[in-house]
Amino acid sequence: MVMENSDKKKKYKITIRVFWLLFAFGFSLVFLIFLAISLGWLGFMPGFEELENPKSNLASEIISSDGIVLGTYYIENRSNIHYSELSPHLIDALIATEDIRFHDHPGIDARATGRVIFGVTTGSYRGGGSTITQQLAKNLFPRKPNRTKLDMIIIKFKEWVTAVKLERNYTKEEIIAMYFNTVAFGHQAFGIKSAAWTFFNKEPIDLTIEESALLVGILKAPSFYSPVRHSERAGKRRVIVLSQMEKYGFLTEEMYDSLKVMPVDMSAYRLQDHTTGIARHFREYLRIRLNKWCAGHAKSDGTPYNLYSDGLRIYTTIDSRMQHYAENAISQHLGDDLQPAFYRHWDGYTNAPFVFDKKNADEEIEKLMKQAMRRSERYRVLNENGMPKDSILLSFNTPTSMRIFSWKGEIDTVMTPMDSIWYYKFFIRSSLMSMDPHTGYVKAYACGPDYRYFKYDNVTYGKRQVGSTFKPFLYTLAMQEGDLSPCTEVPNIQYSIELDDGSVWTPRNTSTYKRGDMISLKEALAHSNNWISAFLMKRYSPEAVIEMAHNMGVTSEIPAYHAIALGSADLSLYEMVGGLNTFVNKGIYIEPIFITRIEDKHGNLIDSFIPNQQEAMNEETAYLMLELMKGVVQTGTGIRLRFKYEFTNPVAGKTGTTQNQSDGWFMGLTPDLVTGVWSGCEDRAAHFRTITLGQGANMALPIWALYMQQVYADSTINLFQGDFEKPLRPLSVEIDCEKLKQEKKEVEFIDEEEF
């Protein structure tokens, strides 16, 4: 009996010893595994630096002056946000659905892990063991493909270690924010900021309960629960999230009952890419400039910045409200008025909309169409793929299914690519640039029609004949020299200039004034009188006018011909707005700029920008030019701003119409905003046949008017509507022409009495 008890004790001791040995071995093994994982012996493990700066592709944001994200440049459309920028509903939905004990565990939830182990061993596993922190670890350092079961065990251990490290280095709020920044929602939306804009066109802080529940629900399987492609399925998933929120007290039963029956509303959905949103032509122009900037600026590691992955924040001068109004104005005038009028104008004409001499019309049109074909994207792709030229030509004359633009909406149709080229030749294009005259900040930069179909930028890249909008450069010389004033009268007769080659330049003129009448320079500019321009060009020289234009910021080469007085030079809208802005800025040319500063993804300043400035004329000359140009709107070619659009505030303006009405311009100057508009077809051979329809006052001025009406009506912009500021020193000339005329009559009356 004693021996049996002794044997039992020995066996018990051996059992206990084996247990502790196994326990110690198991503990040591687990310890060694975790140590090996932490030291990176079993593959890469993120250190503190990687946790502080996880490598992910961050989109660079283009931010307006009023704080709106205009668009992004990206590999993955992802932008980071802070915890304070999240809607509380998002946080509640995530915790209720994914990790209700998030605030109580150190990164690994023992209860959840035990539940998973029990489920695996009993065959009742249903998932749900990973905490939010563990999911963040997985998102930050994604798993590699083609994994074995052993790989998965090691990976899981790695994620546990990473989760603990995250918990030690970040607050719970920071972990929540990092989680929402790293998850993918489908539809090219990476991170909650991109998702909120893509699905609901709003900031994450503004998301409602049902919107937050939908986005959190999507995370389980973005493609499967896509609210765009599978609305019913996404709705059911949203109900599950809402029920979890109700279960854990984030919603009342009444709120849950009302929210669960709400339909999934995707009316605000819009895929976020470079072809959508506002300021698309501006964003493309900026992209080219920023790529050059990135190539010349290096990060701390010596590599150049990457516009598409480094999460730069580009702060622009564009005002999103004014940009919206500019695009509205272009669409309204072109879509509702000008384009329908153009169709009616050309209805029934064989070669519409091209104006060529009948003898060589067919030859010229064929040449023009072939040029357009060779410039097309379709031709470029086929040519680069080695297709023979005759096969390419055949493909352009083969009917093809395509989607085309119309002002009434996109149209699915079948036509040959060559016919589609002719179809698009019919469309009138427009561009608008608007700038603050005192800072140089460009506030609006718009082209039309739709960027998806008309990508060419007619603000900076397009150069067209400027017509009479060039005349202010010529008149500036007259004011600058000091012996002429706005009220100086000149005989309204035809002036001729003998040129160096022996020929004579004699411009034609259409004027409301009789031949031989005395006409003031203010009246001459107001009515765009070509004879008086010839008088001034005869008084000065083409070289002097060109020098003045260059002093006012024009950089394009201008040929030294007398005909530049009538606007034969090809300039960009950017140059014209910047140049005429000099008058409002008291004679100081200020370079139009688009970017104020660039920050890195952490908000650190990398670069800042200030505009170049130079004195182009004295303050009095600039003010006299404003007085001259106010006459354009008061009585001249821009008078419809008064009688049709009912502008009563002081506006200095200048219309421009080129030869054959190919280009229509209007430049409108106010004390706090200078804006230029151009309108015309892609080809100069396509245009209105009459000056009534083709003049700048009809092609471009209405866009300026519609734009400014919206800007003035917006009380949040609060644009000054008073008069231009006079120079502090008294003017050396009289600018009240009526007063001068009266004084002249009185002098003549006295002379007659003495006689």
Secondary structure by P-SEA (a helix, b strand, c coil): caaaaaaaaaaaaaaaaaaaaaaaaaaaaaaaaaaaaaacccccccccccccccccbbbbbbccccccccccccccbbbbbccccccaaaaaaaaacccccccccccccaaaaaaaaaaaaacccccccccaaaaaaaaaccccccccaaaaaaaaaaaaaaaaaaaacccaaaaaaaaaaccccccccccaaaaaaaccccccccccaaaaaaaaaaccccccccccccaaaaaaaaaaaaaaaaaaccccaaaaaaaaacccccccccccccccccaaaaaaaaaaaaaaaaaaccccccccccccccbbbbbccccaaaaaaaaaaaaaaaaccaaaaaaaaaccccccccccccccaaaaaaaaaaaaaaacaaaaaaaaacccaaaaaaaaaccccccccccccbbbbbbcaaaaaaaacccccbbbbbbccccccccccccccccccccccccccccccccccaaaaaaaaaaaaccccccbbbbccbbbbbccccbbbbbbbcccccccccccaaaaaaaccaaaaaaaaaaccaaaaaaaaaaaccccccccccccccccccccaaaaaaaaccccccccccccccccccccccccccbbbbbbbbbcccaaaaaaaaaaaaaaaaccccccccccccccccccbbbbbcccccbbbbbbbcccbbbbbbbbccccccccccccccccccccaaaaaaaaaaaaaccccccccccccccccccccccaaaaaaaaaaaaaaaaaaac
